[in-house]
Amino acid sequence: MALAVRTQPAKRTESRAKRRRQLINATIRCIARRGLSGTTMGEVARVAGLSQGIVNLHFQSKDNLLTETLRFLSDEYKALFERTLAQSGPGAAEKLLALMQLDLKPSVCDRQKLAVWFAFWGEAKSVPTYQKICDAHDREYDEVMLKLCESIINDGRYKGVNAQQVVDALSSMTDGLWLAALIRPKSWDRHEAFDAVYSYLGAVFPRHYS
């Protein structure tokens, strides 16, 4: 009996951060299945295996819950992006390739998370908070990618290659590959997707990606 008494309070005092993460993970699953409009706090509570009161306690409203879910995904990607940038290299070409590989790894190219990203992107124009988070996410990504492409152009003395155009093309390619992974998972192949990215890099920067 003494053991049971000690265990029960431990369950009730789980950290706030762990509870919030549990609820955000449940929200991701709900949005992936039902979209933003079909996601309710009650459904999130059910998927998380918690009471709706717990959801209310941590997020107060559906708007807060959705915003914090988007912010969580953005922060998660940013951490992976920065770690990849720091651990790859030493040259710009190696770093750029590593970042493109990151976007196709299971930790990023996950169908549930992709469904959520596309759901928020679809609503960003009409919801200023979503727009602000997505814009910050895209701006930081573009700034790093642009510097890497400029460095590669200077290093390889490529003539007539516009760094911003390369970044735009890579970003569009990634978005297209993510969409393909989401809507036709049975035929989508991660290795073929990376081959497509590498072929483009080889065409633009042949002295760096043979």
Contacts in CASP RR format, 6 or more apart in sequence:
PFRMAT RR
TARGET T0000
AUTHOR 0000-0000-0000
METHOD contacts of the structure
MODEL  1
MALAVRTQPAKRTESRAKRRRQLINATIRCIARRGLSGTTMGEVARVAGL
SQGIVNLHFQSKDNLLTETLRFLSDEYKALFERTLAQSGPGAAEKLLALM
QLDLKPSVCDRQKLAVWFAFWGEAKSVPTYQKICDAHDREYDEVMLKLCE
SIINDGRYKGVNAQQVVDALSSMTDGLWLAALIRPKSWDRHEAFDAVYSY
LGAVFPRHYS
16 58 0 8 1.000
19 50 0 8 1.000
19 54 0 8 1.000
19 58 0 8 1.000
20 58 0 8 1.000
20 59 0 8 1.000
20 68 0 8 1.000
21 72 0 8 1.000
22 48 0 8 1.000
22 50 0 8 1.000
23 44 0 8 1.000
23 48 0 8 1.000
23 50 0 8 1.000
23 54 0 8 1.000
23 55 0 8 1.000
23 58 0 8 1.000
23 59 0 8 1.000
23 65 0 8 1.000
24 65 0 8 1.000
24 68 0 8 1.000
24 69 0 8 1.000
24 72 0 8 1.000
25 48 0 8 1.000
26 44 0 8 1.000
26 45 0 8 1.000
26 47 0 8 1.000
26 48 0 8 1.000
26 49 0 8 1.000
27 39 0 8 1.000
27 44 0 8 1.000
27 65 0 8 1.000
27 66 0 8 1.000
27 69 0 8 1.000
28 69 0 8 1.000
28 73 0 8 1.000
28 112 0 8 1.000
28 113 0 8 1.000
28 116 0 8 1.000
29 47 0 8 1.000
29 112 0 8 1.000
30 38 0 8 1.000
30 39 0 8 1.000
30 40 0 8 1.000
30 43 0 8 1.000
30 44 0 8 1.000
30 47 0 8 1.000
31 39 0 8 1.000
31 66 0 8 1.000
31 69 0 8 1.000
31 115 0 8 1.000
31 116 0 8 1.000
31 119 0 8 1.000
32 111 0 8 1.000
32 112 0 8 1.000
32 113 0 8 1.000
32 115 0 8 1.000
32 116 0 8 1.000
34 43 0 8 1.000
35 115 0 8 1.000
35 119 0 8 1.000
36 66 0 8 1.000
36 119 0 8 1.000
36 120 0 8 1.000
36 123 0 8 1.000
39 62 0 8 1.000
39 66 0 8 1.000
40 62 0 8 1.000
41 52 0 8 1.000
41 55 0 8 1.000
41 56 0 8 1.000
41 59 0 8 1.000
41 62 0 8 1.000
41 65 0 8 1.000
42 52 0 8 1.000
42 55 0 8 1.000
44 55 0 8 1.000
44 65 0 8 1.000
45 51 0 8 1.000
45 52 0 8 1.000
45 53 0 8 1.000
45 54 0 8 1.000
45 55 0 8 1.000
48 54 0 8 1.000
48 55 0 8 1.000
55 65 0 8 1.000
59 65 0 8 1.000
59 68 0 8 1.000
66 120 0 8 1.000
67 129 0 8 1.000
67 130 0 8 1.000
67 133 0 8 1.000
69 116 0 8 1.000
70 116 0 8 1.000
70 120 0 8 1.000
70 130 0 8 1.000
70 133 0 8 1.000
70 134 0 8 1.000
71 133 0 8 1.000
73 113 0 8 1.000
73 116 0 8 1.000
73 117 0 8 1.000
74 133 0 8 1.000
74 134 0 8 1.000
74 136 0 8 1.000
74 137 0 8 1.000
77 108 0 8 1.000
77 137 0 8 1.000
78 137 0 8 1.000
78 140 0 8 1.000
80 102 0 8 1.000
80 107 0 8 1.000
80 108 0 8 1.000
81 99 0 8 1.000
81 102 0 8 1.000
81 141 0 8 1.000
81 144 0 8 1.000
84 98 0 8 1.000
84 99 0 8 1.000
84 102 0 8 1.000
85 95 0 8 1.000
85 98 0 8 1.000
85 99 0 8 1.000
85 144 0 8 1.000
87 98 0 8 1.000
88 94 0 8 1.000
88 95 0 8 1.000
88 97 0 8 1.000
88 98 0 8 1.000
88 99 0 8 1.000
89 95 0 8 1.000
89 98 0 8 1.000
91 151 0 8 1.000
92 147 0 8 1.000
92 148 0 8 1.000
92 149 0 8 1.000
92 151 0 8 1.000
92 152 0 8 1.000
92 155 0 8 1.000
93 152 0 8 1.000
93 155 0 8 1.000
93 205 0 8 1.000
93 208 0 8 1.000
93 209 0 8 1.000
95 148 0 8 1.000
96 145 0 8 1.000
96 148 0 8 1.000
96 149 0 8 1.000
96 152 0 8 1.000
96 201 0 8 1.000
97 198 0 8 1.000
97 201 0 8 1.000
97 209 0 8 1.000
99 144 0 8 1.000
99 145 0 8 1.000
99 148 0 8 1.000
100 170 0 8 1.000
100 174 0 8 1.000
100 194 0 8 1.000
100 197 0 8 1.000
100 201 0 8 1.000
101 194 0 8 1.000
102 108 0 8 1.000
103 109 0 8 1.000
103 174 0 8 1.000
103 177 0 8 1.000
103 178 0 8 1.000
104 177 0 8 1.000
104 190 0 8 1.000
104 193 0 8 1.000
104 194 0 8 1.000
104 197 0 8 1.000
106 190 0 8 1.000
109 177 0 8 1.000
109 178 0 8 1.000
109 181 0 8 1.000
109 190 0 8 1.000
111 181 0 8 1.000
111 182 0 8 1.000
111 185 0 8 1.000
114 178 0 8 1.000
114 179 0 8 1.000
114 181 0 8 1.000
114 182 0 8 1.000
115 182 0 8 1.000
117 178 0 8 1.000
118 178 0 8 1.000
118 179 0 8 1.000
118 182 0 8 1.000
120 130 0 8 1.000
120 134 0 8 1.000
121 134 0 8 1.000
123 130 0 8 1.000
124 130 0 8 1.000
124 131 0 8 1.000
124 134 0 8 1.000
125 131 0 8 1.000
138 171 0 8 1.000
141 171 0 8 1.000
142 167 0 8 1.000
142 171 0 8 1.000
145 167 0 8 1.000
145 170 0 8 1.000
145 171 0 8 1.000
146 163 0 8 1.000
146 164 0 8 1.000
146 167 0 8 1.000
149 163 0 8 1.000
149 166 0 8 1.000
149 167 0 8 1.000
150 163 0 8 1.000
152 158 0 8 1.000
152 205 0 8 1.000
152 208 0 8 1.000
153 161 0 8 1.000
153 163 0 8 1.000
153 205 0 8 1.000
155 208 0 8 1.000
156 205 0 8 1.000
156 207 0 8 1.000
156 208 0 8 1.000
158 204 0 8 1.000
158 205 0 8 1.000
158 207 0 8 1.000
161 204 0 8 1.000
161 205 0 8 1.000
166 204 0 8 1.000
169 200 0 8 1.000
170 197 0 8 1.000
170 200 0 8 1.000
173 196 0 8 1.000
173 197 0 8 1.000
173 200 0 8 1.000
174 197 0 8 1.000
177 193 0 8 1.000
177 196 0 8 1.000
177 197 0 8 1.000
180 188 0 8 1.000
180 193 0 8 1.000
181 188 0 8 1.000
181 193 0 8 1.000
198 209 0 8 1.000
201 208 0 8 1.000
201 209 0 8 1.000
202 208 0 8 1.000
202 209 0 8 1.000
202 210 0 8 1.000
END
